[in-house]
């Protein structure tokens, strides 16, 4: 079963492991480039957090809400097809330096889909 295929709301947790040196630039990139594109096409951000530094690595993760897995796929397709958004992402990679990003982004990106175990109306998300 794919999460959300029963018509229930699903959540996506996207985690980045990064070097603390890039945190400010990464947060700026998220807020100015990634977040607006996601919101434009209907993603709903629940929140975004970072952990304490452990052995020179921070985890930065966001939780997004979607009406279904199909809704997520549609939104992602629209974001990836948005030429202006893609140009802004590429410009950020060029600004920071692609080789530096490989060094600063540890273990790349992890994406997981999760479902709530508590009725939504019993959370602060209502």
CORHU-V326638 format. One record per pair of residues at least 12 apart in sequence whose ideal C-beta (glycine too) atoms are under 7 Angstrom apart, sorted by sequence separation. I is the first residue (numbers start at 1). J is the second residue. If there is no record, write none. Layout:
BEGIN
I;J + I;J
END
This chain:
BEGIN
49;61 + 48;62 + 47;63 + 45;62 + 46;63 + 30;48 + 46;64 + 45;64 + 46;65 + 44;64 + 43;64 + 44;65 + 23;50 + 43;75 + 20;53 + 42;75 + 26;60 + 41;75 + 11;46 + 23;58 + 19;56 + 41;78 + 19;57 + 20;58 + 41;79 + 17;57 + 18;58 + 38;79 + 17;59 + 18;60 + 37;79 + 15;59 + 16;60 + 37;82 + 15;61 + 14;61 + 13;61 + 14;62 + 37;85 + 57;106 + 13;63 + 11;63 + 12;64 + 11;64 + 11;65 + 12;66 + 33;88 + 9;65 + 10;66 + 33;89 + 9;66 + 9;67 + 10;68 + 10;69 + 33;92 + 12;72 + 7;68 + 4;66 + 10;72 + 29;92 + 4;68 + 5;69 + 4;69 + 3;69 + 2;69 + 25;96 + 46;125 + 22;104 + 21;104 + 19;103 + 19;104 + 18;104 + 18;105 + 19;106 + 18;106 + 16;105 + 17;106 + 17;107 + 16;109 + 14;109 + 15;110 + 14;111 + 12;111 + 13;112 + 12;113 + 13;114 + 10;113 + 11;114 + 11;115 + 10;115 + 11;116 + 8;115 + 3;113 + 9;120 + 3;115
END
